[in-house]
Amino acid sequence: MAMSLLDPLFTSGAVRAVFSDEQRLQRMLDFEAALAKACAHVGVIPAAAAAAIAGRCRWELFDRAALAEEATRAGNLAIPMVKQLTRLVRETDSAAAGYVHWGATSQDAIDTGLVLQLRDEFAAIEADMSDLCRSLALLAIEYRNAPVAGRTFLQHAVPVTFGWKAAGWLDALLRHNTRLAELKRRVLVLQFGGAAGTLVSLGDRALQVSAALAEELALTLPSTSWHTNRDRVAEAACFHGLLAGTLGKIARDLSLAMQTEVAEVFEPFGEGRGGSSSMPHKRNPVMAAVVISAALRVPGLVSTMLNSMVQEHERGLGGWHAEWETLPEICIVTGGALRRMVEAVSSLEVITDKMRSNLGISSGLVHAEAISMALAEKIGREEAHALIEQASRRALEQGEHLLHVLGNTPQVMRYIDRQHLETLFNSEQSCSAAQEMIDGVLAAYRAQFPEKG
């Protein structure tokens, strides 16, 4: 029995619809209708036959249970689909039935149908990526000056700003947006090769039919068929793997910042969201959990797609079949993660007061690097590093603020006056370079999404 109770949690409704059984069948039928029209346009089959075939290429006319059952014997869905289509056409035009699937092979219908599904899925992904990029840009703008502890190996390192962190996430998403634009040019191409890829059954009009078919479907006409050259679909899988990884990184950051002891950000709160069945006080990072789960699931699926590239001669045995459920699952799970991230970030609760107070728990140690570098200009990096390291250790042992310890360290005060020293403990001033980085990312964002402003 198919599982669907968790679909709304782990998937996007828009992407799930693209890869539904109905759409898988319809996109294969779209290929058959376009093929008939292309053949008629070139004069290979009668125009009346093309009209009769196209008129029956509607998924709701098909017995899907019978298709599924017959596929267990035929080895794919295209063979029983073509048989049902032929019967349906015969009911209205017996002569036209003889022209169904003219010159094509099962893989042409299956692969081109998949490409048409990917085109729809790319559009859904683009819309959500646009929304997520806009939300991240707004966070970068609003919190560009909000200091927060930069953390390395989960420990306080130096001050950064939350706007800078958001800009870093946005920067990665912009690269994915560029990848998707490039990917579409390579992936959204026709698959039409006939029995072994050379369209031999169409004779000297084969390339004319191919060109007409590509135009009918608004797909790029490739130089050759690609039945067992699977880099295109593998690249689509890899793109989703990269996107899922970036979304997982953002989700991990947000979930760590939602820990009780940190409490710097929170996912949007609502009735029934993020609670516990036993602990009424809980506010769990449930959206982040879904996104992280996708980032953990998708790489293994991408690996399957990469392994499936090694196919035999002109038709893959098993490798091609392994793609049929794997790539849709990759797309659906990644689409779900993207949708949850859009929902989380668009209404993210940012607690700047907590960010600032968390910066203070190390008693000024987050500024040690800045002080060490200032001192290094006077006495050299190695000696300055050792001196500030010793002072930091004393601050920890004595439970005192680093500023106080340094103020009582003659070797430091000999080279840095009190006013300059206090300036080095200013978190906002220590992030000046981050501001230029934020501006650079925002400029790139506006270049990619000029309509968003």
Residue pairs with C-beta under 8 A, 6 or more apart in sequence:
7 16
9 290
9 336
10 290
10 293
10 294
10 333
10 336
11 332
11 333
11 335
11 336
11 339
12 124
12 128
12 332
12 335
12 336
12 338
12 339
13 339
14 124
14 127
14 335
14 339
15 121
15 124
15 125
15 331
15 332
15 334
15 335
15 336
15 339
16 332
16 335
16 336
17 23
18 117
18 120
18 121
18 124
18 331
19 117
19 121
19 328
19 331
19 332
21 64
22 59
22 60
23 59
23 117
23 120
24 77
24 113
24 117
24 328
25 59
25 62
25 64
25 67
25 77
25 81
26 58
26 59
27 112
27 113
27 114
27 116
27 117
28 77
28 78
28 81
28 109
28 110
28 112
28 113
29 57
29 58
29 59
29 81
29 85
30 57
30 113
30 116
30 217
31 104
31 108
31 109
31 112
31 113
31 116
31 217
32 53
32 57
32 82
32 85
32 100
32 101
32 104
32 109
33 53
33 54
33 57
34 213
34 216
34 217
35 101
35 102
35 103
35 104
35 108
35 192
35 209
35 213
36 45
36 49
36 50
36 53
36 54
36 99
36 100
36 102
37 50
37 54
37 212
37 216
38 209
38 210
38 212
38 213
38 215
38 216
39 45
39 50
39 99
39 102
39 103
39 209
39 212
40 46
40 47
40 49
40 50
41 212
41 216
42 205
42 208
42 209
42 212
43 205
44 102
44 103
44 202
44 205
44 209
45 99
45 102
46 95
46 96
46 99
48 93
48 96
49 93
49 95
49 96
49 98
49 99
50 96
50 99
52 89
52 92
52 93
52 96
53 85
53 89
53 96
53 99
53 100
55 92
56 85
56 88
56 89
56 92
57 85
61 88
62 81
62 84
62 85
62 88
63 84
66 80
66 84
67 77
67 80
67 81
67 84
68 77
70 79
70 80
70 83
71 77
71 79
71 80
74 80
75 321
76 106
76 110
76 321
77 110
78 106
78 107
78 109
78 110
79 106
81 109
82 100
82 101
82 106
82 109
85 100
85 101
86 97
86 100
86 101
87 97
89 96
89 97
89 100
90 96
90 97
101 109
103 194
103 199
103 201
103 202
103 206
103 209
104 192
104 194
105 193
105 194
105 195
107 191
107 193
107 227
107 315
107 320
108 191
108 192
108 193
108 194
108 225
110 324
111 191
111 226
111 227
112 190
112 191
112 192
112 217
112 219
114 233
114 327
115 187
115 188
115 189
115 190
115 191
115 219
116 217
116 219
117 328
118 187
118 188
118 236
118 331
119 184
119 188
121 331
121 335
122 180
122 183
122 184
122 188
124 335
125 180
125 243
125 334
125 335
125 338
126 177
126 180
128 335
128 338
128 339
128 342
129 173
129 176
129 177
129 180
129 338
130 449
130 452
131 342
131 346
132 173
132 338
132 341
132 342
132 345
133 170
133 173
133 174
133 177
133 445
133 448
133 449
133 452
134 449
134 452
135 342
135 345
135 346
135 348
136 166
136 167
136 169
136 170
136 173
136 345
137 166
137 170
137 442
137 445
137 452
139 162
139 163
139 166
139 345
139 348
139 350
140 163
140 164
140 166
140 167
140 170
140 438
140 441
140 442
141 163
141 442
142 163
142 350
143 161
143 162
143 163
143 166
143 350
143 352
144 161
144 163
144 164
144 167
144 434
144 435
144 438
145 161
145 163
145 428
145 431
145 435
146 161
146 162
146 163
146 350
146 352
146 355
147 159
147 160
147 161
147 162
147 355
147 356
147 359
147 427
147 428
147 431
148 159
148 160
148 161
148 162
148 165
148 264
148 355
148 358
148 359
149 156
149 157
149 159
149 160
149 355
149 358
149 359
149 362
149 366
150 156
150 157
150 158
150 159
150 160
150 366
151 157
154 256
156 359
156 361
156 362
156 365
156 366
157 366
157 369
158 366
158 367
158 369
158 370
158 430
159 359
159 366
159 367
159 427
159 430
159 431
160 431
160 434
161 431
161 434
161 438
162 264
162 350
162 352
162 355
163 434
163 438
164 431
164 434
164 437
164 438
165 253
167 437
167 438
167 441
167 442
168 441
169 246
169 249
169 250
169 253
170 441
170 445
171 441
171 444
172 246
172 249
173 246
174 441
174 444
174 445
174 448
176 239
176 242
176 243
176 246
177 448
178 448
179 239
179 242
180 239
183 235
183 236
183 239
185 220
186 232
186 235
187 232
187 233
187 235
187 236
188 219
188 220
189 214
189 219
189 220
189 221
189 222
189 226
189 232
190 210
190 213
190 214
190 217
190 219
190 220
190 221
190 222
191 225
191 226
191 227
192 199
192 209
192 210
192 213
192 214
192 225
193 199
193 224
193 225
193 226
193 227
194 200
194 201
194 202
194 206
194 225
195 201
196 227
196 314
196 315
197 224
197 225
197 227
197 314
198 206
198 225
199 206
199 207
199 209
199 210
199 225
200 206
202 209
210 221
211 221
214 220
214 221
226 232
227 314
227 315
227 316
227 320
228 311
228 312
228 313
228 314
228 315
228 316
228 320
230 305
230 308
230 309
230 311
230 316
230 319
230 320
230 323
231 309
233 305
233 323
233 327
234 305
234 306
234 308
234 309
236 327
236 331
237 301
237 302
237 305
237 306
237 326
237 327
237 330
238 302
238 305
238 306
240 298
240 302
240 330
240 331
240 334
241 298
241 299
241 301
241 302
241 330
241 334
243 334
243 338
244 294
244 295
244 298
244 299
244 333
244 334
244 337
245 295
245 298
245 299
247 291
247 294
247 295
247 334
247 337
247 338
247 341
248 291
248 292
248 294
248 295
248 296
248 337
249 295
250 291
250 341
250 345
251 285
251 287
251 288
251 289
251 291
251 292
251 295
251 337
251 341
251 344
252 288
252 292
254 265
254 267
254 285
254 288
254 344
254 348
255 285
255 288
255 289
255 292
256 262
257 263
257 264
257 265
258 264
258 265
258 266
258 267
258 283
258 285
258 288
262 354
262 358
263 351
263 354
264 350
264 351
264 354
264 355
264 358
265 348
265 349
265 350
265 351
266 283
266 348
266 349
266 351
267 273
267 274
267 283
267 285
267 286
267 287
267 288
267 344
267 348
267 349
268 343
268 344
268 346
268 347
268 348
268 349
269 283
269 349
273 286
274 282
274 283
274 284
274 285
274 286
275 282
275 283
275 284
276 282
276 284
287 340
287 341
287 343
287 344
288 344
290 336
290 337
290 340
291 337
291 340
291 341
291 344
293 337
294 333
294 334
294 336
294 337
295 337
297 333
298 330
298 333
298 334
301 326
301 329
301 330
301 333
302 330
304 322
304 326
305 322
305 323
305 326
305 327
305 330
307 319
307 322
308 316
308 319
308 320
308 322
308 323
308 326
309 319
310 319
311 317
311 319
311 320
312 319
356 427
359 366
359 427
363 395
363 396
363 399
363 400
363 401
363 402
364 395
364 401
364 402
364 403
364 425
365 392
365 395
365 396
365 402
366 427
367 402
367 424
367 425
367 427
367 430
368 388
368 389
368 391
368 392
368 402
370 424
370 430
371 388
371 402
371 406
371 412
371 416
371 421
371 424
372 381
372 384
372 385
372 387
372 388
373 381
373 384
374 416
374 420
374 424
375 384
375 387
375 388
375 412
375 415
375 416
376 383
376 384
376 385
378 384
378 415
378 416
379 387
379 415
387 409
387 411
387 412
388 406
388 412
391 402
391 405
391 406
391 409
391 412
392 402
394 400
394 405
395 401
395 402
395 404
395 405
398 405
402 425
403 421
403 422
403 425
406 412
406 413
406 421
407 413
407 418
407 421
412 421
413 421
416 424
423 429
424 430
445 452
446 452
446 453
